[in-house]
Amino acid sequence: MRDSETLPPEAVVAAFDSATVLHGGLVSALDGRPFPHLGNSRLAAAATRVGGKLPWSILRGLYTRIGAAEGIDPDRLADVDMGAVAHWLTDSYPTRRYPAAFVGSSNGALAHLAAAMQIPWLPGTVLVPVARVADPARPVDALEFGRRHAPAFLAANRDVSLHHMHDQIQDELMVARMTYFRTKWSALPQSYADFLRDNLATGAPVVLVEDTSSWPVVRVDERHVFQPGAQGGVEPEDYLRRPHTPTPDDDAPEAEWGADPGLGQSLQRWCATHGHPLVRLTYRGPQAPAHAVAAIMRDWYRARGEPADRLLVPSFVLGDPWRTLSTASVPYWTFFSVQPALDALDDHLARSEPYRDVDVLLFQHGADSLGIAGPAEWEAVVRKHGATPRLLALDRRRFPHDIAINARYDQALATLPRARHPWSPLTVHSGLTGLGEAGLLRDRPGT
């Protein structure tokens, strides 16, 4: 911890990011409560519902400015303490002895599995949004901005690497008024080490979550890379062909989802010293674990007498692990409302026993971007496999601009039928066995 000039953690990290929202949803699930409004206040949710009724020509500007209000002043980057952010993340969890913990890459499917096992997840990457008004179509200018302002941030935080990301396609609205400093821990933060020491049961495994996704980058410094584009419906080459895009000279872990190998090495040393087995959960791309998690959860529901014939399809941060568990809905998380995620859902339905109902949540990022998958396409894939589709809480006339869904999804989930039987947590053994059978584990406890 540093002095009183340090910015508070909640003012540093983005409230709309995959890591912080998935973490917040899991915290709620471990506390036995729903996760409405993506963790925002009721007042903010009410304002979102009202604002969502405005014409998009007006709402577009409001959406951009409200999101940009989270960007910190670049002149204050030296006042960011990522150690304090790590403490804030661990301090959110209920104090108890956990039978395991996840550490590493962000993943919505694994957040639902962690909720079922009632174990915490400590993120390896968080987003620090930095205020910047600029032309989204000029990533080369974002690169130069990072060259100027990142050194102060990196000098103040020696145990992180910076993956400065600029996605002018999917994040077109947001990067007009901010830039994305995605920050990865390259060593186990002290607060993470303290949390694991104080809250893990004796001999409990620590699961290192490693998304091996990579992306072409411009290497600015040993701990600083610039990533043009991001995982979604567009391939790296499509970004690199666009004007004003710098030419990459290296590859690096993908900014939002990829794992920094330094964190894994540091965690391995900690586990060896403290008598906890390390389990490596390795996959490529955020969508990869979703099928295995759905299969594990479905078997678990059936074993306790649930029909398990409802599939719930959360999207990006739009979802609620506690509501999913409480309604015995099988979760198939999708990383975005894009064609690759839709194709993955198609594959899951083809490989699974038929579902009766498929309820889909479609995250709205406000841009009719390349590779997006629209409401009719999601419905068609579900019907193709004999199930009844529903687009929960969505005003399809406004897609992909229906941002009020962020304040309505919880009401829609609250109407789902409750689970028929009481439940106790999915055992860690069952969860890890299912992941191992799916080929996602490099090793297991005792191996």
Sequence and secondary structure as in RCSB ss.txt:
>XXXX:A:sequence
MRDSETLPPEAVVAAFDSATVLHGGLVSALDGRPFPHLGNSRLAAAATRVGGKLPWSILRGLYTRIGAAEGIDPD
RLADVDMGAVAHWLTDSYPTRRYPAAFVGSSNGALAHLAAAMQIPWLPGTVLVPVARVADPARPVDALEFGRRHA
PAFLAANRDVSLHHMHDQIQDELMVARMTYFRTKWSALPQSYADFLRDNLATGAPVVLVEDTSSWPVVRVDERHV
FQPGAQGGVEPEDYLRRPHTPTPDDDAPEAEWGADPGLGQSLQRWCATHGHPLVRLTYRGPQAPAHAVAAIMRDW
YRARGEPADRLLVPSFVLGDPWRTLSTASVPYWTFFSVQPALDALDDHLARSEPYRDVDVLLFQHGADSLGIAGP
AEWEAVVRKHGATPRLLALDRRRFPHDIAINARYDQALATLPRARHPWSPLTVHSGLTGLGEAGLLRDRPGT
>XXXX:A:secstr
   TTS  HHHHS TTSHHHHHHHHHHHHHTT   GGGG  HHHHHHHHHHTTS HHHHHHHHHHHHHTT B GG
GGGG  HHHHHHHHHHTS  S BS EEEES  HHHHHHHHHHT  EEESEEEEEEE    TT HHHHHHHHHHHH
HHHHHH TTEEEEEEE TTTTTTGGGTEEEEEEEESS  HHHHHHHHHHB TT  EEEEEE  EEEEEEEETTEE
EEES SSSS HHHHHTSTT     EEEE TTT   HHHHHHHHHHHHHHT  EEEEEESSTTTTHHHHHHHHHHH
HHHTT    EEEE BTTB  HHHHHHTT EE  BSSSBHHHHHHHHHHHHHS   SEEEE     S   TTB  H
HHHHHHHHHTT EEEETT  GGGTT  GGGGGTHHHHHHTS   SS      HHHHHHHHHHTT BS  TT 
